[in-house]
Amino acid sequence: MVPASRGAHTGNHRPAGEGGGSSSRIQHVQMTSPSLVRREVSDADSAALIELITTCFAAYPGCVLDVDGEEPWLRAPAAATP
């Protein structure tokens, strides 16, 4: 789990169906999968989290993940979780 102070989106996002815009006509569907299990993050997840975020950032030219400079908590994510 990402600490609330890190990664939590605080912008002007409204869930589908709330407020104006064409997205308000999109019906919300709850996605479930028996193969997905929610669990607490462990420090052993560090490399996988960094790889996941790095891969996502790679889709945007010039966008890089500077773990040590900007997101050092990714080195020990469980220790950073309250």
N, C-alpha and C positions, 0 to 999 in steps of 0.2 A: 504494500500500500504506500502511496506517495504521501509524505507529510502534508498537511493542509497548507502550510506556509510555502510549499514548493509544488509547482505544477497545477495548483488549483486554478481553474479558469474563473476570473472575476470580471470578465467583459460584459457586453450587452447581450449575451446569448439568451434566447428564449426557447424553451422546449417546443417542439412541433405542436401546433394547435393553440399556442398562446400568442395573442397579438396579431398584427397585420402581416402583410406580405404573402406571397404565393405559397410559402412553406406552411402557412397555417392550414392549408387544405390537405396536408399530408397526414395520414393516420399513423399514430404511433403504434409500433408493434414491439412487444416485449420479446427479446431474443433469449432463448434458453438452449442449452445443450448439455446432455448428460456427461459429455466428455470434458467439460470445463469445471474445474474445482477452484473455488476461491480459498486462498490461504494467506496467512501473514507472510510478508517478505522476509527473506533471510539474507545475511551477508553473502552467502554462497551464490545468491542470484545476481551479484554485481556485474559479472562479465556478460551475462545474458541481457540484462537491462541496458547496459552500455551499447552492446551490439544492436539491440532492437532500436534504440533511439538513433544511433549512428546511421542505421539503414534507412530509417524514416527521413532523417535530415538529408541523406544523399540524393533524395528526389528533388532537392532545391539547390541549384548551383550556388556555390559560395557559402552555403550554410553548413557549419561544422559544429560538432559537439566538443567543447573544451571542458572536459571533465574536471581537471585539476584547477582550472581558472574560474569556472562558472558553476559547476555542479559537483563539488568534491564529495557531497553526501552519497553520490552514486557508488563510491568505493566501498562503503559500508552502509547500505540502505536500511538494514534492521536497526543499527545503532542510531540512525537519524530519525527513526519513527518513535514518537512519544508513546 
